Amino acid sequence: MLPGPMDAIPSWLPLRTLTVLLAAAVSLGVALVASDRTDRRLGALRRRLLLGVPWGTALTIGAVALVYLFVQGGIEDPRDPLVIPFRSWSYRYPLGMVTAAFTHSSLGHVTGNLVATAAFGSVAEYAWGHYPRKRGAHSFGSALTNPFVRILIVPAGALVVGLFTSLFALGPVVGFSGVVFAIAGFALVQRPLTALLALLADQVLGFLVVAVQTPRVVAVPRPRVVTPWWASIAIQGHAIGLFAGILLGFGLLYYQDRWPDPTRLWFGLLVFAEFQGLWALYVPEGNGRFVLFRWLGAAVVFVLAAVVILGALNADRRAGSRLDWLVERRLPESTAGVHTVGLAVVLVLLLGLSGAAIPYNVAPIGDSPAPQPTVEVRDYTVSYGEDVPDGYVRSVSLPFVDDPTAINTSGVVVTSQRRHVWQTVVLESQLRNRGFATVEVGGVGWRRNVHVNRTGWRPAGNDSVYKVSLRPAGDERTRGYTSEPRRADPVVAGRNVTLVPTDEGFAFEVSREGRALATASVPGRNRTTTAGGLTFRRNGSQVFASVEGTRVTIATREAA
């Protein structure tokens, strides 16, 4: 059959991308032309924003994109940025603390955050406005009423909130999502229903971006190691960002003496929290195992929504009269007391969640020893270990916890004492599933790959016997880990077969009643060898042991 146009994937990718963008543009254009409110909406935008454009949001998006492209090296390979040196490891590592909120772990990560910034930032900037709203104020009358200054306040605010979320996030986080949640919190307080529309717009824009980035997908059945999505979310970082945005939104409401409808705000908060997974409270148990407390998260979300509503109560009597029947007594003529208590609770929650990160951020992370042996790349060491104490968790002694080293980890570990880094970058299960991985280490202006390979055989009825090697690009290979020998379950003609790792590869050790008879290397593909009266023949990924007409599968090669 002659090749068709769909087979020429690289040359057709731009056309597919153009098709998606053109279809989206035509669809939006039809909707705008068909609506009889388009002119009125555009007029409202121009009254609030300079030329009707959220310039501050656009500047913020551009700045974060530039960091991804030129600081993390995304311009060289958009799908593979340098991440490790830009995480918020410790207060002793200022570079990570400054850059963590503005760097990302992947192309999908950065595009997702920037799409959300566009959606929620447009609402927040509209609420803030480029033109003053206070009676008697005039544009260019002062620095605060100057539209160009008010535009720059948006990226400046994102910078300040980003540094705040970096300094007080729990764990070595990376990503702009803390700022996105702050922008969303501000938008929710200012315009609850419009913020919900922005949430839906974020979903649609995300769908469009994925269609552009990955226009064609070929699905092939294969085993995968899947970490639950909620275990990859920095809940604490998202929460402090959201609370910071809510408090900033309250500040503008107080300045403008304009308050949202409580029921709209309550509903908006609940929908946002559900969509964004703020209910996903979990704890790690080590070795890639996590426990999710869904019931507790759901209860917390409802309670927090109620607390925020109390903080948003206006000082007029209408709110108080609605609450009279709950307390069975007449409330004061002003709800200022309730309002103050609500704001105080939100502030206490923000301070408490932020303070929880301080012990980890001042701890001597990186001083814990790495599994041996290691390979070194400048100030980094890369190694492989199994069931070793997690060096990040053990860096802090927690109250009421006798053994902080109880959480162990297995996989490829990267450490750096100078940068206060200790991280399992590839789980043991992930390396076992794929057979290889590439770890990138580096700093500003440089990066280097370390290639990790796992080779092994699985004796019938037992766990695998394997070796892990580490090789920095351009250097020699180093043996990083060797498992223990393991015996196959089948007994062939009274003989036991044990799979043993060797310097050259793997070998079968044949024994009878505990006495070693002979050893032979695992044969090459479609080859045969003998040892201790047994014949071993390899057929593809399987090795069979046979004697006197009896033939059994004795070992299977791990997927490479």
Secondary structure by P-SEA (a helix, b strand, c coil): cccccccccccaaaaaaaaaaaaaaaaaaaaaaaccaaaaaaaaaaaccccccaaaaaaaaaaaaaaacccccccccccccccccccccccccaaaaaccccccccaaaaaaaaaaaaaaaaaaaaaaccccccccccccccccccaaaaaaaaaaaaaaaaaaaaaccccccccaaaaaaaaaaaaaaccaaaaaaaaaaaaaaaaaaaaaaccbbbbbbccccccccccccaaaaaaaaaaaaaaaaaaaaaaacccccaaaaaaaaaaaaaaacccbbbbbccccbbbbaaaaaaaaaaaaaaaaaaaaccccaaaaaaacccccccccccaaaaaaaaaaaaaaaaaaaaaaaccccccccccccccccccccccccccccccccccccccccccccccccccccccbbbbbcccbbbbccccaaaaaacccbbbbbbcccbbbbbbbbbbbcccccbbbbbbbbbbcccbbbbbcccccbbbbccccccbbbbbbbcccbbbbbbbcccccccccccccccbbbbcccbbbbbcccbbbbbccccccccbbbccc
